[in-house]
Amino acid sequence: GLINPRNLVLGCEFAGEVVEIGTDVINFKVGDRVFGFDDNRWGGHAQYKAIDSRKSVALILKGVSYESAGVAGEGAHYALSYFMTMRKLGVTRVLVHGATGAIGSSAVQLMKHEGWYVVATSTTKQMSTIKGFGADKVIDWQKVYFTQCGEKFDVVFDAVGKSTFKACKKLLRPKGVYIATELGPHAQNVWFGLISPLFKLFGAKRILFPLPINNQAIIQELADRLADKSFTPLIDRTYPLEAIKEAYDYVETGQKTGNVAIKIN
């Protein structure tokens, strides 16, 4: 809002039990376990939340915990959106920079499930975790800068927005694509993305800056991936709602791995 916050309760992803439904709701019933994503009205950090049943909300399938589903809505939905763009490019070799984040850790799993060759960057501490997600090769960015890996890729996916097209260009194959989750210096990723058709026309390496998809189909696919174990959210820590300030303080240190969950009793 211009003067005061429009939404007082933060939290864009959530999981919980349906306790009440509107008269027109036909796809959910009281007692259903559900999860979802709402970056419009927010409100996930509360005991109760209302959401339109046609929005990004889906059933939690058998065998999936509230904790896993509760952190699967944001980072994974971004990763799945970018992954769907890459799939259209017909890629087979991808480098994921920032594989220990919520988006990057999700992307590695989605790509390996597709059968792609994936090189990922990680902190020293989490190298075995990212290897366990299926990455073919893991680079410790705390010891070696990933642009020196000596390999070529169809796509370099910067899942943390810490690099640039210029720095990653030498890693790309001819007609290769750089995709980032952040705007980049001076919003260059947006501007380069807008003129990307010209780069493609001349067969040059280019930037794509796809807008994430936010709909029920995305959440439903994540529900299926959670259930068949082809995707498991990476959870760093879980805090009770009473300690939400400490949770935010920890996240803002920039040292978290994957997701931080808030448990509401």
VENSUL-V123559 format. One line per field, one symbol per residue. psi: psi as a letter, one per 20 degrees, with the letter a starting at -180 (. if undefined). A space follows every 50 residues. Layout:
psi->???
This chain:
psi->rhgqphohpaoiqrqappiqqrhjpiiqrpiqprrapnjgibjhmrhqpq qpiiamprqorpipqhgghhjihfghhgghghghghhhikripqpoplii rggghgggggghhijqpppqqrrghjghghhhiiphpppoiihpphijij rqqhpooniikjargghihiiqrpjrpppqirhrpkkhhgghhhjhhggh hjkrqrppmqpqpnrhhghhhhghhghjjipoqopgqpqqhhkhghgggg hiijjqpdqpqppo.
